[in-house]
Amino acid sequence: MLVVVHENYDAMSRKGAEVIASRIRRKPNLVLGLATGSTPVGVYKELISLHRNEGLDFSKVVTFNLDEYVGLPPEHDQSYHYFMKDNLFKDININPSNVHVPQGMFGDVKISSFETDPKIVQFCEWYEDEMKKYGGIDIQVLGIGGNGHIAFNEPGSSIGSRTRIKTLTEKTVADNARFFKTANDVPRYAITMGVGTIMEAKELLLLANGAGKADAIKAAVEGPVTAMCPASALQLHRKAIILTDKPAATKLSAEFVTYG
């Protein structure tokens, strides 16, 4: 695990974009795992700049997003389909047929049967198979929740978990409420890659900024590997890079931390 602490969010974002760009230049048909939320926005802005100013080519890149809210159509301004289009895809030369974001609409499926409904189970299996069809994810971008979640794998998620539907914790709902008119508008369920799915990526790139992530970063980097902090599974990955700004790193004590 490589942990690099940067002076601020902008410096962290530039480094994150540099890492991804170097992988694309090395492998033009890179399979790139993407994340949503406020943290990776800076990286996406830097990638757009590299595309416009340095010709970074996304035409053969294949993308897979980590997750999507259940119950939000793709055109909803808080869906992750919309987020990715608005923050990255519309400004680069990616082929729409190479873009994969989990489905969030499953018709009239009842909440009581979410975990066993054939439509949801079949979709999750298809998403896993689609990643395998492209040879697996080369580098997966991750954020981290204040409770240590990665994607929507909340505390208690199995380290071997696969793509599935998850109930969001009240903390995650509260954290995401700032993006909606009211907390009642935040979906309570999401389709998400599992921790086991994420760990199969050849390389992981986790981004964290702000003092609110300091406890989660310390638990992920220095704490025990436990389902109660899903991000701690990164300690078991052979090639995991963690980029933070200074506020997010304030509680780290490990001697192997470097500074960018």
N, C-alpha and C positions, 0 to 999 in steps of 0.2 A: 504494500500500500504506500503510495506516494502522496504526502500531504504538503501542499504549497499554499502559504499564506501571502496574500497580496495587500497592498496598501489600502485599496478601496475597491468598491464594486466595479468601477470602470476598468481598472487594471485586471481584476479577476475575469471580467467578461472578455477582454481582449485576449487573454491567455487561453480561455476556453475555446474561443473561435480559432485561434492559431492551432490548437491541438486538432480540432475537427478538420480544418482546412488542410493540414499536413497529411491527414489520413486520406482525404479525397484526392489530393494530388498524387499520392502514392497508389491509390486504387480508385479510378474514376467511377466504377460501379459499386462503390461502398454501400453497405447496408447500414443505415444510420438510425439508431433508436432515438426518439425525441421525447421531450418532457414539456409540460405546460406550467403555468404559474408565473408569478412575477420574476422569480430568480433568473430563468434562462432568457428573458427578453433581451437583456444586454448582449448576450452571446449571439442571438439571432440578428440583432442590429449590426453587429460586427461582421457576421457572415454576409449579410446583404451588402455591406460596404465593400467587402473583399470581392464579391461577385461583380459589383458595378465598377470598381476601380482597378481590380487586378485580374478580372476575368475568371474568377473561381467558377468552375463549371459543375452544375448540378444536373445536367441533362441525363446522366446515367445513374445517378444516385437513387437508391430505393430507401424509403423511410417507413418506420413503424412507430406509432405513438404508444405510450405506456397505457393510457386509460381514457375513459370517457364517462361522463355522467349518464346514468340511466334516466330516460324520460325527457331529455332535451334533444330536439331535432337539430340536424347539422347547421341550419340557418339561424338558430338561436344565438344571440350575441355572447352567451356565456358557455356555449358548447365548446368542446376542445377542437372540433372540426373548424369552427369559426375562428377560434384563437390562432390555430396554426396557419390558416389562410391569411389572416389579418397581420400576423406578426412575422411571417416568413415566406410562405409559399407564393403569395401574389407578387413578391419582389425578387424572385430568383427564377431561373429557367428550369425548374423541375418539371418532369413529365407527370401530369396528374394521375396517369395509370400506375405510377410507381409509388404513390402515396397511400399509406394505410393508417387509418385512425379507427379504433374500435367503434362498433355500432352501439348506439344508445337507445334506439327505439325498437321495441319488441311487441308492439300492438297492445292487446288487452290482457297481457299476462298479469296474473294476480300476485301481489307481494308474497303471499304465503307459499307460492310455488316457484319463486324466482330461482332458487338454487337447483331445482330439478326440471324446470321447463325445458322440453326438447329444443325449442328455438334458441334459447340462451346457451344451453350445453353445446349444441352443434356449432353455434357461432364461435364459442371459445375454442373448441377443438379445431375449427377451420383457421382461426387466427394463429394458433400454434403451428399448424401444418404449413401455413403460408410463410411464416418466418423460416421454417426448415427448408421450404422449397427454394428460397434464395440463399441457402447456405448458412443461415443464422445471422445474428446481428454482429457487425464488426465492432462498433463502438456505441454504447448506450449512454445518453445524457440522462442524468438524474438530478432531481432536487431532493430536499429532505424536509419533512414536516417537523414542527416543534416537538412532537411526541416521538420522533424517530422514524416515521413512516417513509417508505419510498414507493413511488406510484401511489396507489390507494391501498397498499398493504399496511393495515393498521396494526398497532401493537397486539401481539398474540397470533399474528399470521405465521403459518408454518414456513420455515426456511425452504422447504421443498415444494411450496405451493405453485400452482400453474395459473394460467389465465382463467378468470372466473368472475362472478359477481360478488361484491363486498358491500356490507353495511358500513357506512361512515360513522366514526365516533363523534360524539358531541363536540369535542375539541376541534376536530377537522371541520365540522359544519360551522362552528363559530369562527375559525380562522378564515374560511372561505366566504363568510357572510358579507365581507366588505365588497365583494364583486357583484352582489345582488341587492335588490331594493330592500329586502328584509331577510332575516335569518330563515323565516318560513319558506322562502323561495328557493333555498339551497336544496338540491336533490339529496336524498338520504342513501342512495345506492350508486355504485359505479361498476363498470366493467374494467378490470385491471389485469395487466400482466402479473403473474405471481413472483414471489421472491426467487423461486427456483428458475423460472423463465428468465428473469433479469440476470441471474448469475451465470446463465449459459452464454451471454454475450462475450465476445473475445476480449473486450476491453470496456471498462466502466469509467465514466467521467461524472463525478458528483460535484454539484455546485452549491455553495451555501453562503449567504450574506446576512449581516445584521446580528445584533446581540441576542435577538430572540431565538437564534438557532444555536447558540453557544452550548447549551446543555446537551442538545441532540448530537452535535458534532463530537463533543467529548465522549458521550456514550457510544457513538458509532465507532470512533477511532480507538479509544482507550478502555472502554468497558468490556464486559464479557460478551461473547456472541450469544445472543438470546432473542427469542421471538418477541420479547417485550420491546426491543429496539430493532425493528427489521433492518435498518441500515447497518447494524453491526455485522450482518452477513458479509459485507464487503471485505472484512478482515480475512475471509477465506478465499477471496478471489485472487488469482495469480497476477492480474494486471488492473488494479483499481487506482485511479487518480482522484484525489479530492482537492478542489480549489475553493478557497474561502477568502473573504476579506478579513481585516484585523478584528472587527467586532465579533464575528462568528467564531474566531479562534481564541478568544480571551481565556477560556477555561482549559485549553490544551496544555499538557505538561510534557508530552512525549519529546524525547531528544531528537527523534528523527524528522520532526517538522522542519521544513525549509521555507525560505522567504523569497517570493518572486519580485 
